[in-house]
Amino acid sequence: MKNSLVNMAMAGLLGLVCAVPASAQTQASRKEIKAKAPQIAAGVKAADAALTPGELAIAERVHVGQLPCELGQVVTIKADTKSPGYFDLTARGKKYRMFPVETSTGAVRLEDKKAGSVWIQVSNKSMLMNHKIGQRLADECMSPAQAAVAEALVKNPGRSMLDGPEPTASAAQPAASAAQPTASQ
């Protein structure tokens, strides 16, 4: 959808330029082109900023507010009321303009491509990274909902991948019956 809007805007500008033959191009036609160029540029910019329905769905899952992180850091995330789906993130005295990016894992991912920053949010924590310098800027950041999930995982950890597969009911049955004494013993 973004590409089609950009293509339409570019075709409009090209139409203006091509509509007037080079030999007949006057100062008036140049003024017309210059007058319409900002409108077309604004259309291209709006098309680039438009989010897909999938990206807007991701934006609805972003935890906002002041999130405490490890080492006493705090990350503040605010939704941009003028641009749905966009967020203003502040950390370590720097501000980032973040937008959602779809992932294959289902994790919430926000990016500021200009700054090279990425915000990753999973069920029990979030982190801010700068992929340009290959460094974590903030880690173990948690909203109240994430803190509750992290606490539940501490109390009831899931099975480790190293534990191997869970025993099936049929495999557990013989082991249980072997441990119980029979009537003849």
C-alpha positions as CSV (number, residue, x, y, z in Angstrom):
1,M,0.0,0.0,0.0
2,K,2.8,2.4,0.9
3,N,4.5,1.7,-2.5
4,S,1.3,2.4,-4.5
5,L,0.9,5.7,-2.8
6,V,4.5,6.7,-3.4
7,N,4.1,5.6,-7.1
8,M,0.9,7.6,-7.5
9,A,2.7,10.7,-6.0
10,M,5.7,10.3,-8.3
11,A,3.4,9.8,-11.3
12,G,1.6,13.0,-10.5
13,L,4.9,14.9,-10.4
14,L,6.1,13.3,-13.5
15,G,2.8,14.1,-15.2
16,L,3.3,17.8,-14.3
17,V,6.8,17.8,-15.8
18,C,5.9,15.9,-18.9
19,A,2.7,17.8,-19.6
20,V,4.6,20.8,-20.7
21,P,6.9,20.3,-23.7
22,A,10.5,21.3,-23.0
23,S,10.4,24.0,-25.7
24,A,7.3,25.6,-24.2
25,Q,8.3,25.3,-20.6
26,T,8.1,28.8,-19.2
27,Q,8.7,30.5,-15.9
28,A,5.0,30.0,-15.1
29,S,5.1,26.2,-15.5
30,R,8.2,26.0,-13.4
31,K,6.3,27.9,-10.7
32,E,3.4,25.5,-10.9
33,I,5.7,22.5,-10.5
34,K,7.5,24.2,-7.6
35,A,4.1,25.0,-6.0
36,K,2.8,21.4,-6.3
37,A,6.1,19.7,-5.2
38,P,5.6,20.2,-1.5
39,Q,2.1,18.7,-1.7
40,I,3.5,15.6,-3.5
41,A,6.4,15.4,-1.0
42,A,3.9,15.5,1.9
43,G,1.9,12.7,0.3
44,V,5.1,10.6,-0.1
45,K,6.0,11.3,3.5
46,A,2.5,10.4,4.7
47,A,2.6,7.2,2.7
48,D,6.0,6.2,4.3
49,A,4.6,7.0,7.8
50,A,1.4,5.0,7.4
51,L,1.3,1.8,9.4
52,T,-0.2,-1.5,8.3
53,P,-3.1,-3.1,10.2
54,G,-0.5,-5.7,11.6
55,E,1.7,-2.9,12.8
56,L,-1.2,-1.1,14.5
57,A,-2.1,-4.4,16.2
58,I,1.4,-4.6,17.6
59,A,1.2,-1.0,18.8
60,E,-1.8,-1.9,20.9
61,R,0.3,-4.4,22.9
62,V,3.1,-2.0,23.8
63,H,3.5,-1.3,27.5
64,V,3.6,2.5,28.1
65,G,4.7,4.5,31.1
66,Q,7.8,4.6,33.2
67,L,9.4,1.2,33.2
68,P,12.2,0.5,35.8
69,C,15.2,-1.4,34.5
70,E,18.2,-3.0,35.9
71,L,21.0,-0.8,37.4
72,G,18.5,1.8,38.4
73,Q,17.7,2.9,34.9
74,V,14.2,4.0,33.8
75,V,12.7,4.0,30.3
76,T,9.7,6.1,29.6
77,I,7.4,5.2,26.7
78,K,4.5,7.4,25.6
79,A,2.1,6.8,22.7
80,D,2.0,9.6,20.2
81,T,-1.6,10.9,20.2
82,K,-1.1,12.6,16.8
83,S,0.3,9.6,15.0
84,P,-1.4,6.3,16.1
85,G,1.1,3.5,16.4
86,Y,4.1,5.7,17.0
87,F,5.8,6.0,20.4
88,D,8.2,8.5,22.0
89,L,10.8,6.6,24.1
90,T,13.2,8.3,26.5
91,A,16.2,6.5,28.0
92,R,19.6,7.7,29.3
93,G,18.6,11.3,28.5
94,K,18.0,10.5,24.8
95,K,14.7,10.5,22.9
96,Y,13.7,8.0,20.2
97,R,10.8,8.0,17.8
98,M,9.7,4.4,17.6
99,F,7.3,2.5,15.4
100,P,6.2,-1.1,15.4
101,V,7.8,-3.8,13.2
102,E,6.2,-7.2,12.6
103,T,8.2,-10.2,13.8
104,S,8.0,-13.9,13.3
105,T,8.3,-14.7,17.0
106,G,5.4,-12.6,18.2
107,A,7.6,-10.4,20.3
108,V,6.8,-6.7,20.3
109,R,9.5,-4.8,18.3
110,L,9.8,-1.1,18.0
111,E,12.4,0.6,15.9
112,D,14.0,4.0,15.4
113,K,15.9,3.4,12.2
114,K,17.5,6.9,12.2
115,A,19.0,6.3,15.7
116,G,19.6,2.6,15.1
117,S,17.6,1.7,18.2
118,V,15.4,-1.3,18.8
119,W,13.0,-1.9,21.7
120,I,12.1,-5.6,22.3
121,Q,9.2,-6.5,24.6
122,V,8.4,-10.1,25.6
123,S,6.1,-11.3,28.3
124,N,8.4,-10.9,31.3
125,K,10.8,-8.1,30.3
126,S,11.9,-5.5,27.7
127,M,15.2,-4.2,26.5
128,L,16.5,-1.3,24.5
129,M,19.4,-2.0,22.1
130,N,21.4,0.1,19.6
131,H,22.3,-2.2,16.7
132,K,24.6,0.4,15.1
133,I,27.0,0.2,18.0
134,G,26.0,-3.4,19.1
135,Q,25.2,-2.5,22.6
136,R,22.3,-2.9,25.1
137,L,21.2,0.5,26.4
138,A,18.7,-0.8,28.9
139,D,17.8,-4.3,30.0
140,E,15.4,-6.1,32.4
141,C,12.9,-3.2,32.0
142,M,9.4,-4.2,33.3
143,S,6.0,-2.8,33.3
144,P,3.7,-4.0,36.2
145,A,2.2,-6.7,34.0
146,Q,5.7,-7.9,33.0
147,A,6.8,-7.9,36.6
148,A,3.9,-10.2,37.5
149,V,4.8,-12.6,34.7
150,A,8.5,-12.6,35.8
151,E,7.4,-13.4,39.4
152,A,5.2,-16.2,38.3
153,L,8.0,-17.7,36.3
154,V,10.3,-17.6,39.3
155,K,7.6,-19.4,41.4
156,N,6.7,-21.9,38.7
157,P,9.5,-22.2,36.1
158,G,8.7,-24.1,32.9
159,R,10.5,-27.2,31.8
160,S,14.0,-26.6,30.4
161,M,14.7,-27.6,26.9
162,L,17.6,-29.6,28.3
163,D,15.3,-31.8,30.4
164,G,14.3,-33.6,27.3
165,P,10.7,-34.5,26.3
166,E,8.0,-34.8,29.0
167,P,7.2,-38.4,29.8
168,T,4.0,-39.6,28.2
169,A,1.2,-41.1,30.2
170,S,2.0,-44.6,28.9
171,A,5.7,-44.3,29.8
172,A,5.0,-43.0,33.3
173,Q,2.5,-45.9,34.0
174,P,4.9,-48.8,34.1
175,A,7.4,-46.9,36.2
176,A,4.6,-46.1,38.8
177,S,3.4,-49.7,38.9
178,A,6.9,-51.0,39.3
179,A,7.4,-48.8,42.4
180,Q,4.2,-50.1,44.0
181,P,4.4,-53.5,45.9
182,T,2.1,-56.2,44.6
183,A,-0.2,-58.3,46.9
184,S,2.0,-61.3,46.5
185,Q,5.1,-59.6,47.9
